Amino acid sequence: MTLTVAIGGLGAIGLPLARALDMGIDGLRLTAVAARDPVKAAANLARFRNPPAVVPLPELANADIVVEAAPAAVFEAIAQPAIEAGRIFVPCSVGALLPRTHLVRRALATGARIVVPTGALLGLDAVRALAEGRVDSVRLVTRKPPASLAGAPYLKANGIDPTIFEKAVRVFIGNAIDAAAGFPANVNVAAALAMAGIGPVRTEVEIWADPKVKRNIHTITVEAPAARLTMSIENVPSEDNPRTGQITPLSVMACLRGLVAPLKVGT
């Protein structure tokens, strides 16, 4: 059985994913994409072996699997039709899902599934396992090159220009809800971690602008009676969008494979 796939967004995540699907992933077939600039999208797809249709956002829901890889501003325009149609919805802007619990409730009613990929994080299997029991605390510390944080709503609202820093500066401390709202293009990892673990209110987040780092660094610490986890990952930023790590589209590819593979490793 082959499942059809549609992708909303052809940027640093969507375009590599579309190329991989066009090259061939058993059990999956790319049928449609949506993009802000349809002309540019058509040019990017021109060399594909089987170019997908370029469609308006609502028509993505005609596919079995709908991948959201677009700016958070259009998240609901992709998510809602997919969920209403009972599709498998794979969001990359995970932070945009946190304040939209009505979509989860609606998926329960329509038979849709929302499958969150690991993205630029690590250890979500272990965090999910610990969350079956008692977890005392979950903490995420993110360090990024200042330029990748520039323009974040939280920094703009507080008059902070991270590009002027000459040393590492902590620009945010709070919970995952506030982190996702204040840095929608930067810390989808915080939202994914919160969903896997103890929820967005109890998940602690620190964000540092560090001019000495060249990679997006995420360190997770989890305290629980069953285990103590300390995990760190250094992601190479995408050349097309430094806010996104190169591992993110690879994670989505692995997520999609897991939906159709006869053997799946990990929860």
Secondary structure, DSSP 8 states (H G I E B T S, - for coil): --EEEEEE--STTHHHHHHHHHH-BTTEEEEEEE-S-HHHHHHHHTT-SS--EE--GGGGGGSSEEEE-S-GGGHHHHHHHHHHTT-EEEES-GGGTTT-HHHHHHHHHHT-EE----TT---HHHHHHHTTS---EEEEEEEE-HHHHTT-HHHHHTT--GGG-SS-EEEEEEEHHHHHHH-TTT-HHHHHHHHHTT-TTTEEEEEEE-TT-SSEEEEEEEE-SS-EEEEEEEE-B-SS-TTSBTHHHHHHHHHHHHHH-S-----
